[in-house]
């Protein structure tokens, strides 16, 4: 074996290691770009539906999209830690109507609608309705907890700082694509309605009441 063999092997190992690192960095960048693309319309006045082609929902003039009972799709797995550090699984609330609100403490429209969500959630307490937040793009839970205290939010919120939970929604369905977004899940855990903008009390109730009335 020549004296140069060991350095050559070392160089090949170094190059292979560097290639592996580049692949990993590329994969991480791709995942980050996907999350960024999902939230590109964050804190805007609205958004557009994901996917194209055969969608099964209708969007009204008020921007609220709805799906007929027999054509709804189940919500994806939405589980994890809340901003208070507790474990929560949205699937545990099947049998109730669930209001999912995607929000961030940094988001001005989220602050504008927060008082309405606080009020309606209390008005519908004990009526078979559960409000759940999905807090996103807050780098720590401190600001999110302060937001809830300031606005009197008493229902739990999943902590989703990078948008991983939001990416679980399938394209072509009523997926959340803006911050704030609000989804109404029927008693079977299927997505019945969606808004991609901040809601007044009137618009929130307009989304919620028809689903509550279903038997």
MOBELVEN-V485894 format. One record per backbone hydrogen bond with DSSP energy under -0.5 kcal/mol. CO is the residue of the C=O (numbers start at 1). NH is the residue of the N-H. E is the energy in kcal/mol with one decimal. If there is no record, write none. Layout:
co = [CO	CO]
nh = [NH	NH]
e = [E	E]
This chain:
co = [2	4	5	6	7	8	9	10	11	12	13	14	15	16	17	18	19	20	21	22	23	24	25	26	27	28	29	30	31	32	33	34	35	37	39	41	53	58	58	60	63	64	65	66	68	69	73	78	80	81	82	86	88	89	90	91	93	97	98	98	99	99	100	100	101	101	102	102	103	104	106	107	108	109	110	111	113	113	114	115	116	117	118	119	120	122	124	124	128	130	132	133	134	135	137	140	141	142	143	144	145	146	147	148	148	149	152	156	157	158	158	160	160	161	163	165	166	170	173	173	177	179	181	182	183	183	184	184	185	186	187	189	190	190	192	193	194	195	200	201	202	203	204	205	206	207	208	208	209	211]
nh = [5	8	9	10	11	12	13	14	15	16	17	18	19	20	21	22	23	24	25	26	27	28	29	30	31	32	33	34	35	36	37	38	39	40	42	44	55	60	66	63	65	60	194	58	71	72	191	90	88	159	85	82	80	92	93	94	96	130	100	185	101	132	102	183	103	134	180	181	136	107	108	111	112	113	114	115	116	117	118	119	120	121	122	123	124	125	127	129	97	99	101	158	103	160	139	144	145	146	147	148	149	150	151	152	153	152	154	133	83	135	160	137	163	137	167	168	169	173	50	175	41	43	102	195	100	185	192	193	98	189	95	75	186	192	67	184	65	182	204	205	206	207	208	209	210	211	211	212	213	214]
e = [-1.4	-1.7	-2.5	-2.2	-2.3	-2.4	-2.3	-2.2	-2.5	-2.4	-2.4	-2.3	-2.2	-2.2	-2.1	-2.2	-2.2	-2.2	-2.5	-2.3	-2.3	-2.3	-2.3	-2.4	-2.1	-2.2	-2.5	-2.0	-2.0	-2.2	-2.7	-1.9	-1.6	-1.1	-2.1	-1.3	-2.0	-0.6	-2.6	-1.9	-0.5	-2.6	-2.3	-2.5	-1.9	-0.9	-2.6	-2.6	-2.8	-2.8	-2.0	-3.0	-2.2	-1.7	-2.1	-1.5	-2.0	-2.8	-0.6	-3.2	-0.6	-2.9	-0.5	-2.7	-0.5	-2.6	-0.6	-1.1	-2.4	-1.6	-0.6	-1.7	-1.9	-1.6	-1.2	-0.6	-0.9	-1.7	-2.5	-2.0	-2.8	-2.2	-1.3	-2.5	-2.1	-1.0	-2.0	-0.7	-2.5	-2.4	-2.2	-2.7	-2.2	-3.3	-0.6	-0.6	-2.7	-2.0	-2.1	-2.2	-2.1	-2.7	-2.0	-0.8	-2.2	-0.6	-0.6	-2.7	-2.2	-2.9	-0.7	-0.6	-1.2	-0.6	-1.5	-1.2	-1.3	-1.2	-0.6	-2.4	-0.6	-1.9	-3.1	-2.4	-3.1	-0.5	-3.2	-1.2	-1.9	-2.1	-2.2	-2.5	-3.0	-0.6	-2.0	-2.2	-2.7	-2.5	-2.3	-2.4	-1.9	-1.6	-2.2	-2.8	-0.5	-0.6	-0.7	-2.2	-2.1	-0.8]
